[in-house]
Amino acid sequence: MDAISPTTDSATHLPGAVSRSQLDVRELQQLVQTMESPLRSLTGASILITGATGWFGVWLLDLLCFADDLLKLGLRITAVSREPQRFLARIHGFARDSRISWIKADVRQLKATGAGYSHVIHAATDSSVKAEASSPSLLFDTIVDGTRRALAVAGSDCKGFLLLSSGAVYGPACGSRGRFCESEPGGPDPSDIRNGYAEGKRAAEQICAIAASAGVPVRIARCFAFVGPHMPFDKHFAIGNFIADAVRGRKIRVRSDGRAQRSYLYMTDLMRALLSILADGSIGRAYNVGSEVAVTISQLAHCVDQVVGGRGVVIEGEASVPGDIYVPDTTRLRAELHFTPQVALETAIARTAAWYRAQMCTNASRN
């Protein structure tokens, strides 16, 4: 994707409060309004964000800067990335933001500065199929060693450490089990090299549990599947591929029989959940984050086709694994932190497709 420049919409509602990555200003404003309490708990915070240039990282950076514009929180943000200059050349808005300091580093080599941070959001790790298949040991080490380094640099005065883990820690759905629950045992097969990502996340959670027992205020968000601006539209995320196909006027092709079940949470709801866990989650506790509304991949493809106005759906793949379900039970998140998703799947698809279409137009005008 080429460089992203501010839209006129970013300047129409709130003078001085703009999106740095061309997100919808109205969505950011609503987020700040609904999450004002946990955001104000960050007043004066020094925040370290690893994986800052990834999909989740971009949203976190944009939201925190936007909130600081409105609420005058006095935030200082340190963003960690392997290639910050490449990112800043693509998304100019963050390059001009003086409250963000950039560290160019592999998270495994992250070094303590001595000052520490009041809050850490550890969001680093490439979950792509390519990364896992090409170097499973590198992927595993990045997750495990990166978590150790992030904890080490947090410092003794850290007030909140949030690990972004994954629903992959549960392993495959078994038998008649429906949604994954935090209290259930089980996990991926540790002897299968394809489970490096999942086993890495399990190890990272254990490292964080040990840190929590020693007094570090660690919380864990087990993230499932999401949809929204800045998501990859050309990787292994089915919904991203479907949206790209529909927007570009191609038939949506399902590379399976379409019976596998998934659920998708919109990015504004993800941000609400993460901030709630960071601010009010119980120390050492893991919370599933995702939608409980399950859809088959076939239903998802047809939904995207209808919402976006595509050219139809073709089911052309092999049979799915029986019981292939990746849907969380979010009872703990709802009961303890009073979280309720606010954006329906159809609305999430429409907003994401509109954002993707706008990026295509912006890129076309630059070429």
C-alpha positions in Angstrom: 0.0 0.0 0.0 1.3 3.4 -0.8 1.6 6.4 1.4 -1.5 7.4 3.3 -2.5 11.1 3.5 -5.1 12.7 5.7 -8.6 12.9 4.3 -10.8 15.9 4.4 -13.0 14.0 6.9 -10.2 13.9 9.3 -10.4 17.7 9.6 -14.1 18.3 9.6 -15.2 17.2 13.1 -12.6 18.0 15.7 -10.0 20.7 15.1 -6.6 19.5 16.4 -7.7 15.8 16.5 -6.9 13.9 13.4 -6.3 10.3 12.4 -2.6 9.7 11.6 -3.4 6.6 9.4 -6.6 7.7 7.7 -9.0 5.9 10.0 -12.5 7.3 10.4 -12.4 10.3 12.8 -16.0 9.6 13.9 -15.0 6.1 14.9 -12.0 7.4 16.9 -14.1 10.1 18.5 -16.7 7.5 19.6 -13.9 5.3 20.9 -12.5 8.1 23.1 -16.0 9.0 24.4 -16.9 5.4 25.3 -13.4 4.6 26.7 -12.7 7.9 28.5 -12.3 6.3 31.9 -9.6 3.7 31.0 -7.9 6.3 28.8 -7.8 8.8 31.6 -6.1 6.1 33.7 -3.2 6.5 31.3 -2.7 10.2 32.2 1.0 11.0 32.2 1.8 7.5 31.1 5.0 6.4 29.3 3.9 3.6 27.1 6.0 1.0 25.2 4.3 -0.7 22.2 6.0 -3.6 20.5 4.8 -4.6 17.1 3.9 -0.9 16.7 3.8 -1.0 12.9 1.6 -4.1 12.6 -2.2 -4.1 12.1 -3.1 -3.8 15.8 -0.1 -1.5 16.5 -1.3 1.1 13.9 -4.7 1.2 15.6 -3.2 1.5 19.1 -0.9 4.3 18.0 -3.6 6.2 16.2 -6.2 5.8 19.0 -3.7 6.8 21.8 -2.5 9.9 19.9 -6.1 10.9 19.0 -7.2 10.4 22.7 -4.2 12.5 23.8 -5.3 15.3 21.4 -8.7 15.4 22.9 -8.1 14.6 26.6 -4.7 16.1 27.1 -3.3 13.0 28.7 0.3 13.9 28.4 1.3 10.6 26.8 4.8 9.6 25.8 4.9 6.6 23.5 7.9 4.5 22.5 7.2 2.4 19.4 9.3 -0.6 18.5 9.6 -1.9 15.0 12.2 -3.7 12.8 11.7 -1.1 10.0 10.2 2.1 11.4 11.5 4.3 8.5 9.8 2.1 6.0 6.5 2.4 7.9 6.8 6.2 8.4 7.5 6.6 4.7 4.2 4.8 4.1 2.1 6.5 6.8 3.4 10.0 7.1 1.2 11.1 10.0 3.1 9.3 12.7 6.4 10.8 11.5 5.3 14.3 12.5 4.1 13.3 16.0 6.6 14.4 18.6 5.1 12.3 21.4 6.2 9.1 19.6 9.8 7.9 19.9 10.8 5.1 17.6 13.2 2.2 18.4 14.5 0.2 15.4 15.0 -3.2 16.8 14.1 -6.9 16.7 12.1 -7.4 19.8 14.4 -10.2 20.8 17.2 -7.6 21.1 15.2 -5.0 22.9 17.4 -3.2 25.4 16.4 -1.6 28.7 16.9 2.2 28.7 17.0 2.4 32.5 13.9 4.6 32.8 11.3 1.9 32.4 7.7 2.4 31.3 4.5 2.8 33.2 2.7 0.7 30.7 3.7 -1.9 28.1 1.6 -3.3 25.3 3.4 -6.3 23.9 1.9 -6.8 20.4 4.9 -8.1 18.4 4.9 -11.3 16.4 4.2 -12.1 12.7 1.4 -14.7 12.7 1.5 -15.2 8.9 1.7 -18.6 7.4 4.8 -17.7 5.5 6.7 -16.8 8.7 5.7 -20.0 10.4 6.5 -22.2 7.4 9.8 -20.7 6.4 11.4 -20.5 9.9 9.3 -22.1 12.7 12.3 -21.8 15.2 12.6 -18.1 14.4 8.9 -17.5 14.9 8.9 -19.4 18.2 12.0 -17.7 19.5 10.7 -14.2 18.5 7.5 -14.8 20.6 9.3 -16.3 23.6 12.4 -14.3 23.8 10.5 -11.1 22.8 8.2 -11.6 25.7 11.1 -12.0 28.1 12.7 -8.8 26.7 9.5 -6.8 26.9 9.1 -7.8 30.5 12.7 -6.9 31.3 12.5 -3.4 29.8 9.2 -2.6 31.5 11.0 -1.7 34.6 10.1 -2.0 38.3 7.6 0.9 38.2 5.4 -0.7 35.5 1.7 -0.2 36.3 0.3 -2.4 33.5 1.7 -5.0 31.1 -0.6 -6.3 28.4 0.4 -9.4 26.4 -1.5 -9.9 23.2 -1.8 -13.7 23.0 -3.9 -15.7 20.7 -6.8 -18.2 20.6 -4.3 -20.5 18.9 -3.2 -21.5 22.4 -6.3 -23.8 22.7 -5.3 -26.0 19.8 -8.0 -27.4 17.4 -11.6 -27.7 18.4 -12.4 -31.2 19.6 -15.5 -33.3 19.3 -18.7 -31.4 20.1 -17.0 -28.5 21.9 -18.2 -25.2 20.6 -16.6 -22.0 21.8 -13.2 -21.9 23.5 -13.2 -21.0 27.2 -10.3 -19.8 29.2 -10.7 -22.4 31.9 -10.6 -25.4 29.5 -7.5 -27.6 29.3 -6.0 -28.7 26.1 -3.7 -27.2 23.5 -2.0 -27.8 20.2 0.2 -30.8 19.5 3.7 -29.7 20.7 5.4 -32.4 18.5 3.9 -30.8 15.3 6.3 -28.2 13.9 3.4 -26.3 12.4 2.3 -25.3 15.9 5.3 -23.0 16.5 3.1 -19.9 16.7 0.6 -21.5 19.1 3.2 -23.1 21.3 5.2 -19.8 21.4 2.1 -18.0 22.6 1.5 -20.7 25.3 5.1 -20.3 26.5 4.8 -16.5 26.5 1.7 -16.8 28.7 3.6 -19.0 31.1 6.4 -16.5 31.2 3.9 -13.7 32.0 2.2 -15.9 34.6 5.5 -16.3 36.4 6.1 -12.6 36.2 2.6 -11.9 37.6 3.4 -14.2 40.5 6.4 -12.0 41.2 4.3 -8.9 41.3 4.4 -7.6 37.7 0.9 -6.3 36.7 0.5 -8.6 33.7 -2.8 -9.1 31.9 -3.4 -11.3 28.9 -5.7 -10.8 25.9 -6.2 -14.0 23.9 -7.1 -12.5 20.5 -9.2 -14.5 17.9 -10.3 -13.1 14.5 -10.9 -9.5 13.5 -11.8 -7.3 10.6 -11.2 -3.6 9.9 -9.0 -1.0 8.2 -5.3 -1.8 7.9 -5.9 -5.5 8.0 -4.0 -7.6 5.5 -6.0 -8.1 2.3 -3.7 -10.6 0.6 -2.6 -13.1 3.3 -4.3 -16.0 5.1 -7.2 -14.0 6.5 -10.3 -15.2 4.7 -12.4 -12.2 5.3 -9.7 -9.8 4.0 -9.3 -11.8 0.8 -13.1 -11.9 0.4 -13.4 -8.2 0.8 -10.6 -7.5 -1.6 -12.1 -9.8 -4.2 -15.5 -8.2 -3.9 -14.2 -4.6 -4.0 -12.1 -5.3 -7.1 -15.0 -6.9 -8.9 -13.8 -10.5 -8.8 -15.7 -13.5 -7.8 -15.1 -14.6 -4.2 -13.4 -18.0 -4.2 -13.6 -20.2 -1.2 -10.6 -22.6 -1.1 -12.4 -25.2 1.0 -15.9 -26.6 1.3 -16.9 -23.5 3.4 -18.0 -25.4 6.5 -15.4 -24.3 8.9 -16.7 -21.8 11.5 -15.2 -18.5 12.4 -16.3 -15.3 14.1 -15.0 -11.7 13.6 -14.8 -8.7 15.8 -14.4 -5.2 14.4 -11.3 -3.2 15.3 -13.0 -0.5 17.3 -14.4 -3.3 19.5 -11.0 -4.8 19.8 -9.5 -1.5 21.0 -12.2 -1.2 23.6 -11.5 -4.7 24.9 -7.7 -4.2 25.0 -8.0 -0.9 26.9 -10.4 -2.4 29.3 -8.1 -5.4 30.0 -5.1 -3.1 30.4 -6.9 -0.8 32.8 -9.2 -3.1 34.8 -8.3 -6.7 34.1 -7.3 -8.9 37.0 -3.5 -9.4 37.2 -2.3 -12.7 35.8 -5.6 -13.3 34.1 -6.3 -14.2 30.5 -9.3 -12.9 28.7 -10.7 -14.2 25.4 -11.2 -11.3 22.9 -13.4 -11.8 19.8 -16.9 -12.2 18.7 -19.2 -15.1 19.8 -21.3 -14.9 16.6 -20.2 -17.9 14.6 -20.5 -18.0 10.8 -19.3 -20.7 8.3 -16.8 -19.6 5.8 -19.4 -20.1 3.1 -21.8 -17.8 4.9 -19.1 -15.3 5.4 -18.3 -15.2 1.7 -21.9 -14.7 0.7 -22.3 -12.0 3.4 -19.3 -10.1 2.0 -20.7 -10.6 -1.5 -24.1 -9.1 -0.6 -22.8 -6.2 1.6 -20.1 -5.1 -0.9 -22.0 -5.9 -4.1 -19.6 -8.5 -5.5 -19.9 -10.8 -8.5 -20.8 -14.0 -6.6 -19.2 -16.8 -4.7 -17.5 -20.0 -5.9 -16.9 -22.9 -3.5 -14.0 -24.8 -5.0 -11.9 -26.3 -2.2 -11.4 -29.6 -0.4 -13.4 -30.8 2.5 -12.8 -29.0 5.8 -11.6 -30.8 8.9 -14.6 -32.0 10.9 -15.3 -29.7 13.8 -13.1 -26.9 12.5 -14.3 -24.1 14.8 -12.4 -21.0 15.9 -14.9 -19.0 18.1 -14.3 -17.8 21.6 -16.4 -17.9 24.7 -16.2 -14.3 26.0 -18.2 -14.8 29.3 -15.2 -13.7 31.4 -14.7 -10.5 29.4 -18.4 -9.7 29.5 -18.9 -10.5 33.2 -15.7 -9.0 34.7 -15.2 -6.0 32.4 -18.7 -5.4 31.1 -17.7 -5.7 27.5 -20.3 -5.9 24.8 -19.4 -5.7 21.0 -21.0 -2.7 19.4 -20.4 -3.3 15.6 -22.3 -6.0 13.8 -20.5 -8.1 11.2 -22.4 -6.6 8.2 -21.4 -3.1 9.4 -17.8 -4.2 10.0 -17.6 -5.5 6.5 -19.1 -2.4 5.0 -16.8 -0.1 6.8 -13.7 -2.2 6.0 -14.7 -2.4 2.3 -15.2 1.4 2.2 -11.8 2.0 3.7 -10.1 -0.5 1.3 -11.9 1.2 -1.7 -10.7 4.6 -0.5 -7.1 3.3 -0.3 -7.4 2.0 -3.9 -8.5 5.4 -5.1 -5.8 7.2 -3.2 -3.1 4.9 -4.6 -4.5 5.2 -8.1 -4.3 9.0 -7.9 -0.7 8.9 -6.8 0.4 6.6 -9.7 
